[in-house]
Amino acid sequence: MVDFDSKWKKMIAKGIPVPTPSEKKYENVTGLFEGGGYSAKGIFRPEMDCRMKSNSPKGYCSVCSKAIKEMIEFYIK
């Protein structure tokens, strides 16, 4: 993962494996799941079913929400 320290590494709880396997027990946690941006390998997403993977989840994960908030704050200042 390129420059992972500046992305969402701090949002991953202790005990969550990095990279995080796509297993049911990690379904609603922030981790480092492989597969995103329409690629199966090499791109990572923060949650097992995140908008970085598909458009099926309702709402945004905590990482996406944080990124959207930061971008809005950047443009309104």
Residue frames relative to the residue before (quaternion, step in Angstrom):
aa qw qx qy qz dx dy dz
M 1.0000 0.0000 0.0000 0.0000 0.00 0.00 0.00
V 0.3560 -0.7478 0.5291 0.1848 3.54 -0.71 1.10
D 0.8665 -0.0330 -0.0044 0.4981 3.58 -0.89 1.04
F 0.1405 0.8450 -0.5023 0.1184 3.57 1.06 0.81
D 0.5866 0.5977 -0.3747 0.3978 3.62 1.04 -0.65
S 0.7222 0.4224 -0.2526 0.4861 3.61 1.02 -0.70
K 0.6172 0.5468 -0.3529 0.4421 3.61 1.21 -0.06
W 0.7919 -0.3132 0.2067 0.4818 3.65 -0.39 -1.06
K 0.2528 0.7983 -0.5145 0.1845 3.62 1.17 0.39
K 0.6708 0.5147 -0.2943 0.4455 3.60 0.96 -0.87
M 0.6571 0.5178 -0.3090 0.4523 3.60 1.21 -0.37
I 0.5748 0.5729 -0.3807 0.4433 3.60 1.27 -0.09
A 0.4166 -0.7271 0.4957 0.2282 3.57 -0.72 1.09
K 0.5949 -0.5517 0.4434 0.3809 3.53 -1.22 0.54
G 0.7511 0.3703 -0.2904 0.4631 3.53 -1.04 0.80
I 0.5917 0.5309 -0.3758 0.4763 3.61 1.24 -0.21
P 0.3946 -0.7398 0.4860 0.2464 3.61 -0.63 1.05
V 0.1476 -0.7611 0.6281 0.0670 3.55 -1.15 0.76
P 0.4396 -0.2982 -0.8057 0.2621 1.60 -1.10 2.25
T 0.4691 -0.6864 0.4989 0.2448 3.53 -1.23 0.61
P 0.3873 -0.7252 0.5116 0.2497 3.61 -0.77 0.96
S 0.4613 -0.6659 0.5113 0.2869 3.58 -1.12 0.66
E 0.2641 0.7440 -0.5516 0.2692 3.54 0.30 1.34
K 0.6740 -0.5351 0.3357 0.3830 3.57 -1.15 0.69
K 0.6564 0.5372 -0.3311 0.4135 3.62 0.94 -0.77
Y 0.7089 0.3998 -0.2523 0.5233 3.60 1.26 -0.29
E 0.2924 0.8242 -0.4517 0.1768 3.56 1.32 0.24
N 0.8187 0.1972 -0.0884 0.5321 3.62 0.88 -0.82
V 0.5411 0.5959 -0.4178 0.4214 3.57 1.02 0.78
T 0.4692 -0.6237 0.5346 0.3243 3.54 -1.28 0.39
G 0.1313 0.7825 -0.5934 0.1354 3.54 -0.84 1.05
L 0.4895 -0.5991 0.5166 0.3668 3.52 -1.16 -0.70
F 0.0077 0.8315 -0.5495 0.0811 3.55 0.15 1.37
E 0.3830 -0.7322 0.5124 0.2339 3.57 -0.85 0.94
G 0.6911 0.4302 -0.3661 0.4509 3.52 -1.06 0.87
G 0.3936 0.6827 -0.5308 0.3119 3.55 -0.44 1.21
G 0.7872 0.2998 -0.2152 0.4941 3.55 -1.20 0.28
Y 0.6407 -0.5555 0.2968 0.4391 3.57 1.09 0.83
S 0.6022 0.5036 -0.3782 0.4907 3.60 1.20 0.53
A 0.4246 -0.7126 0.5027 0.2433 3.56 -0.99 0.85
K 0.7974 0.1778 -0.0678 0.5726 3.58 1.09 -0.66
G 0.7936 0.3895 -0.2504 0.3947 3.52 -1.29 0.49
I 0.7233 0.2849 -0.2091 0.5933 3.60 1.24 -0.29
F 0.2010 -0.8095 0.5464 0.0755 3.56 -0.89 0.95
R 0.1922 -0.7572 0.6162 0.0997 3.52 -1.26 0.59
P 0.5590 -0.6684 0.3862 0.3027 3.61 -1.10 0.58
E 0.7901 0.1723 -0.1169 0.5765 3.61 1.11 -0.46
M 0.6621 -0.5383 0.3394 0.3958 3.54 -1.17 0.60
D 0.7767 0.0988 -0.0690 0.6183 3.60 0.96 -0.83
C 0.1443 0.7991 -0.5483 0.2000 3.53 0.12 1.38
R 0.6177 -0.5453 0.4043 0.3969 3.58 -1.18 0.39
M 0.5618 0.5770 -0.3952 0.4418 3.58 1.22 -0.26
K 0.6967 0.4126 -0.2588 0.5267 3.57 1.32 -0.19
S 0.8115 -0.0750 0.1057 0.5698 3.58 0.84 -0.96
N 0.4877 -0.6464 0.4957 0.3141 3.56 -1.31 0.07
S 0.4739 0.7126 -0.4207 0.3011 3.59 1.23 0.20
P 0.6176 0.5460 -0.4002 0.4004 3.67 0.95 -0.51
K 0.4125 -0.6660 0.5580 0.2739 3.54 -1.21 0.59
G 0.8144 0.1674 -0.1483 0.5355 3.56 -0.77 0.98
Y 0.5102 -0.6235 0.4995 0.3184 3.53 -1.32 -0.32
C 0.5216 -0.6131 0.4834 0.3441 3.56 -1.15 0.58
S 0.7037 -0.4785 0.3131 0.4218 3.59 -1.25 0.28
V 0.6508 0.5124 -0.3192 0.4604 3.60 1.03 -0.71
C 0.6609 0.4863 -0.3052 0.4833 3.59 0.92 -0.86
S 0.6346 0.5336 -0.3288 0.4521 3.59 0.98 -0.83
K 0.6489 0.5152 -0.3053 0.4692 3.58 0.98 -0.87
A 0.6660 0.5035 -0.3002 0.4613 3.59 0.93 -0.90
I 0.6439 0.5110 -0.3183 0.4721 3.60 0.98 -0.81
K 0.6509 0.5188 -0.3089 0.4602 3.59 0.93 -0.92
E 0.6683 0.5011 -0.3019 0.4594 3.60 0.91 -0.90
M 0.6555 0.5053 -0.3143 0.4650 3.59 1.00 -0.77
I 0.6381 0.5081 -0.3266 0.4774 3.60 0.97 -0.79
E 0.6591 0.5035 -0.3099 0.4647 3.59 0.90 -0.89
F 0.6102 0.5524 -0.3445 0.4515 3.60 1.04 -0.72
Y 0.7393 0.4345 -0.2347 0.4578 3.59 0.86 -0.94
I 0.6999 0.4553 -0.2996 0.4615 3.62 1.08 -0.46
K 0.6163 0.5430 -0.3561 0.4455 3.61 1.21 -0.12
